[in-house]
Structure formats: structure tokens, C-alpha cells
Amino acid sequence: MYRILTEYKNVDAIRALLAGLRLDFTVYCGDGSWRGQAENSMLIELDMVSADLAEEVARLIKQTNTQESVLLQEIPTKSRLI
């Protein structure tokens, strides 16, 4: 599973981007900070995608939000649909 952490802005555009890529995703809202500055955060979880696709999505979100960087985490997990 991959988690992308980004600033909570352009939310509709990011959701549209994810939907346009036909990805299954979960979005959480949270409180965070970047370089000591408090900010609202958006956590996006992607499961059953390749590392390359997760990185591409993170780059697109970074571009959409005009951010210096976003955090991409790889979280080892086993998933299955029931």
C-alpha cells in the first residue's frame, strides 16, 4: 500500500485526478506541519498499485498543489477483496 501526504488544498482537483486515473483510493484529513508551520493535511491511500504508478500520482499531486514536495510512503501490507 502507498500513502501520499500532501497539503489539504485543491481537494476537488485531486479527487478528480485520482478518479480520472481510475484508481481506488481512500482520503483522510488531518492536522500536520511542514517545516514547523501548521497546515491541514490530506492523506491518500492507494492499494494494489505499482510503485511506479504511486510515484507518478504523487508527482501529479505535487504539481497540482504547486508544492516543493509531497511525502510518499510505502507500507508493507497484504490486501484482499472479500
SEGUTOR-849960 format. One line per field, with one value per residue: y, z, x of N, C-alpha, C, O in turn; residue in three letters. Coordinates in pm, 1 decimal. Layout:
BEGIN
n_north = (Y,...)
n_up = (Z,...)
n_east = (X,...)
ca_north = (Y,...)
ca_up = (Z,...)
ca_east = (X,...)
c_north = (Y,...)
c_up = (Z,...)
c_east = (X,...)
o_north = (Y,...)
o_up = (Z,...)
o_east = (X,...)
code = (ala,...)
//
This chain:
BEGIN
n_north = (-116.6,226.3,551.6,885.5,1197.9,1522.2,1876.9,2003.4,2109.5,2222.8,2010.6,1904.9,1896.2,1712.8,1481.9,1445.4,1396.6,1149.9,991.5,1013.1,865.7,624.1,503.1,320.0,456.7,598.5,875.7,1076.5,1336.4,1556.5,1703.6,1863.7,1943.6,2141.5,2196.6,2316.0,2477.5,2487.4,2304.6,2208.7,1874.4,1621.0,1285.7,1024.1,707.1,438.0,126.0,-189.1,-101.0,-25.9,57.9,246.4,369.3,478.8,665.5,833.4,937.3,1078.8,1273.1,1409.0,1514.4,1680.3,1864.5,1966.0,2093.9,2278.6,2236.7,2215.1,1960.9,1636.0,1377.5,1040.7,730.0,390.5,114.8,-190.7,-440.8,-683.3,-731.7,-812.5,-865.0,-929.2)
n_up = (0.0,-64.1,65.0,31.2,143.8,167.0,136.0,240.4,-0.2,-309.5,-327.4,-466.9,-726.8,-693.8,-617.9,-856.2,-1027.5,-927.6,-967.7,-1243.3,-1320.5,-1267.7,-1019.6,-714.0,-402.8,-75.5,123.8,381.6,622.4,803.3,1069.5,1030.0,984.0,811.8,789.4,1042.1,1026.8,1087.9,919.8,734.2,645.9,389.9,346.0,133.6,45.9,-147.4,-283.8,-411.1,-636.2,-855.0,-764.9,-937.3,-1043.6,-810.5,-746.5,-969.6,-935.0,-696.1,-791.0,-971.1,-794.0,-643.1,-840.5,-903.0,-662.9,-652.9,-489.3,-301.9,-229.5,-178.6,49.2,2.6,107.7,146.4,248.1,385.8,330.4,323.3,112.8,36.3,-147.6,-32.1)
n_east = (85.1,40.8,91.3,13.0,103.5,-5.4,-59.2,-374.8,-540.3,-685.7,-860.5,-1085.2,-981.6,-773.9,-914.2,-1056.4,-842.6,-747.8,-976.0,-993.6,-774.8,-868.7,-834.3,-859.4,-912.9,-853.5,-926.6,-806.6,-840.1,-632.1,-432.7,-125.5,224.4,463.7,791.5,780.9,557.3,219.0,-36.3,-325.7,-375.6,-379.1,-431.4,-373.0,-456.0,-345.7,-402.1,-297.0,-154.0,120.2,461.4,568.0,337.7,224.9,424.4,407.2,148.9,190.0,369.0,202.5,13.3,177.3,244.1,-12.3,-75.9,123.8,356.1,660.9,736.1,586.3,495.3,565.1,479.1,567.6,398.5,422.6,189.5,-73.3,-335.4,-673.3,-967.8,-1289.9)
ca_north = (0.0,353.1,665.3,1015.8,1303.7,1649.7,1983.8,1994.7,2216.1,2170.7,1877.4,1857.9,1865.0,1589.3,1371.7,1426.5,1334.1,1009.6,925.2,1008.7,756.1,504.2,442.7,304.8,533.8,646.5,1005.9,1118.8,1473.3,1561.3,1819.1,1832.7,2061.5,2137.3,2285.3,2388.4,2554.4,2404.5,2306.3,2099.1,1771.9,1524.4,1157.2,946.2,569.6,363.9,-14.0,-270.1,-25.4,-42.0,166.8,349.4,443.6,558.3,779.6,924.1,1005.3,1175.7,1384.2,1485.5,1589.9,1785.2,1965.2,2026.4,2180.8,2362.7,2217.9,2178.6,1815.0,1563.2,1257.6,913.1,621.3,253.7,44.8,-332.1,-492.0,-780.7,-693.8,-898.6,-827.3,-1037.5)
ca_up = (0.0,-68.0,124.9,-10.4,236.8,98.9,196.7,210.4,-90.4,-441.8,-296.7,-576.9,-840.1,-663.0,-628.2,-999.1,-1082.4,-886.1,-1036.6,-1384.9,-1337.1,-1233.9,-901.6,-590.1,-304.9,46.6,162.2,520.4,651.2,931.7,1104.4,1012.3,975.2,713.1,833.8,1161.5,1003.2,1093.1,799.4,718.0,562.6,318.9,332.1,27.7,43.6,-271.7,-264.2,-532.5,-746.5,-862.2,-709.1,-1040.5,-1051.1,-687.2,-759.2,-1069.6,-870.6,-603.1,-870.9,-1023.6,-681.7,-615.6,-945.8,-885.7,-545.7,-661.5,-365.6,-313.1,-224.2,-104.5,107.7,-46.4,196.6,106.1,370.1,355.6,373.9,237.4,94.4,-48.6,-151.5,14.7)
ca_east = (0.0,114.1,22.7,64.6,66.6,5.0,-138.4,-517.1,-584.5,-722.7,-913.0,-1169.6,-893.9,-701.2,-1010.9,-1082.5,-722.1,-748.3,-1086.3,-958.3,-678.3,-946.3,-772.4,-933.5,-836.5,-917.0,-872.7,-823.6,-799.4,-563.5,-350.3,15.5,310.4,572.0,898.3,739.7,436.3,99.1,-118.9,-420.6,-314.0,-461.6,-363.4,-436.3,-406.5,-363.5,-367.0,-294.4,-94.5,265.8,542.2,579.6,211.9,213.0,515.5,350.4,36.6,248.7,422.7,88.9,-42.7,276.0,227.5,-144.2,-72.1,244.0,431.2,802.0,740.1,484.2,554.4,514.3,518.6,536.4,362.8,402.6,59.9,-138.1,-476.0,-755.0,-1108.6,-1375.8)
c_north = (123.1,461.4,791.6,1118.9,1437.1,1753.4,1970.0,2118.2,2154.0,2030.2,1822.7,1818.9,1734.8,1469.1,1341.8,1359.0,1184.6,931.1,910.8,899.0,621.3,427.1,424.6,373.6,563.2,776.8,1032.5,1264.3,1475.3,1693.2,1777.7,1959.1,2036.0,2242.6,2377.0,2471.6,2459.8,2417.1,2192.0,2002.0,1680.5,1399.0,1074.7,808.2,503.8,220.8,-85.2,-188.3,-48.2,77.8,280.7,433.9,530.9,681.6,880.6,1003.0,1112.3,1296.9,1471.7,1569.9,1705.4,1900.0,2039.7,2127.0,2278.5,2359.3,2182.9,2026.7,1763.4,1436.6,1134.1,804.2,488.3,174.2,-101.6,-381.3,-600.3,-744.1,-798.3,-850.7,-948.9,-1014.1)
c_up = (0.0,-7.7,77.2,88.5,169.1,173.6,151.7,130.4,-227.7,-430.7,-411.5,-698.0,-816.0,-670.4,-774.9,-1067.5,-1051.6,-958.4,-1185.2,-1416.9,-1304.0,-1117.4,-791.7,-483.0,-182.9,84.3,308.0,531.4,788.4,954.1,1089.0,1020.4,870.1,754.3,947.6,1146.0,1002.2,962.7,806.1,617.5,500.5,302.4,231.8,27.9,-88.2,-245.9,-398.1,-654.4,-742.9,-797.3,-809.9,-1049.9,-927.7,-694.4,-860.8,-1011.1,-774.4,-678.2,-927.2,-914.5,-645.2,-715.0,-928.9,-771.3,-546.5,-530.3,-396.1,-311.9,-155.4,-53.5,51.4,45.0,134.9,234.2,336.7,413.1,277.4,231.7,9.6,-39.6,-113.5,-42.4)
c_east = (89.8,26.8,93.0,13.2,95.6,-76.6,-283.5,-557.6,-608.8,-782.7,-998.0,-1085.2,-817.8,-794.3,-1042.0,-963.3,-720.8,-857.4,-1055.5,-858.1,-741.6,-883.3,-875.7,-849.8,-921.7,-848.4,-906.4,-779.7,-734.2,-493.5,-205.6,99.3,416.9,672.0,853.7,614.3,316.0,21.8,-219.1,-360.7,-417.9,-377.1,-441.6,-373.1,-444.1,-320.0,-375.5,-253.9,55.9,335.4,553.4,453.3,194.1,302.9,462.8,233.8,89.1,304.3,310.0,23.7,49.9,260.3,94.0,-143.8,44.7,322.8,576.1,817.6,614.6,551.7,486.1,569.1,478.7,515.7,337.9,268.9,14.3,-284.1,-545.6,-898.7,-1191.5,-1515.6)
o_north = (123.0,463.3,802.7,1126.4,1461.3,1720.4,1929.7,2218.1,2045.8,1943.6,1706.3,1719.4,1655.6,1365.0,1225.3,1274.4,1102.8,819.1,808.6,845.7,517.4,304.1,504.6,350.9,554.2,787.1,1013.4,1309.2,1403.7,1782.2,1668.4,2066.0,1921.7,2362.0,2496.5,2531.3,2364.0,2524.4,2092.4,2042.6,1665.0,1404.7,1058.2,794.1,512.5,197.5,-45.9,-203.4,-85.4,183.8,397.9,556.1,646.1,790.2,1001.3,1123.1,1224.1,1410.4,1594.3,1683.6,1816.4,2017.2,2162.2,2233.5,2353.7,2462.3,2128.6,1971.0,1836.5,1394.0,1124.2,788.1,474.8,167.1,-133.4,-363.7,-606.4,-727.4,-863.0,-802.3,-1059.7,-1092.8)
o_up = (56.4,-26.4,82.2,114.1,120.6,263.6,38.7,186.2,-257.8,-514.5,-448.9,-764.5,-908.4,-724.0,-813.5,-1155.0,-1139.9,-1004.3,-1246.1,-1527.8,-1311.4,-1116.5,-778.3,-473.9,-186.3,77.5,351.8,457.6,879.0,869.2,1130.5,1058.4,844.0,754.5,950.0,1243.3,925.0,902.8,875.2,516.8,551.5,251.4,244.7,12.0,-134.2,-191.7,-486.6,-762.3,-639.6,-778.0,-772.5,-1062.5,-939.5,-653.1,-839.0,-1035.4,-772.1,-633.5,-930.2,-939.3,-619.1,-677.6,-939.5,-781.8,-450.7,-469.6,-501.8,-383.3,-83.9,-107.4,52.5,58.2,78.2,318.8,266.5,531.7,163.1,335.0,-76.2,64.2,-159.5,-16.8)
o_east = (199.2,-94.8,215.5,-107.0,206.0,-153.8,-310.9,-603.0,-558.3,-757.9,-983.8,-1114.3,-799.5,-756.4,-1052.6,-981.2,-695.6,-834.9,-1087.3,-856.9,-676.0,-879.6,-968.3,-729.1,-1044.4,-725.9,-1019.8,-692.0,-776.7,-495.0,-167.2,51.5,454.5,642.4,883.3,568.4,312.1,14.7,-198.2,-302.6,-528.9,-265.2,-562.9,-251.9,-557.9,-212.0,-451.5,-311.2,111.6,275.9,548.9,460.8,152.3,262.4,473.4,221.7,37.7,288.2,321.6,-16.4,3.5,263.1,89.3,-204.7,62.8,351.9,608.4,900.9,546.0,653.8,363.4,690.5,370.3,604.8,242.0,241.3,59.7,-348.9,-485.4,-943.7,-1164.2,-1606.7)
code = (met,tyr,arg,ile,leu,thr,glu,tyr,lys,asn,val,asp,ala,ile,arg,ala,leu,leu,ala,gly,leu,arg,leu,asp,phe,thr,val,tyr,cys,gly,asp,gly,ser,trp,arg,gly,gln,ala,glu,asn,ser,met,leu,ile,glu,leu,asp,met,val,ser,ala,asp,leu,ala,glu,glu,val,ala,arg,leu,ile,lys,gln,thr,asn,thr,gln,glu,ser,val,leu,leu,gln,glu,ile,pro,thr,lys,ser,arg,leu,ile)
//
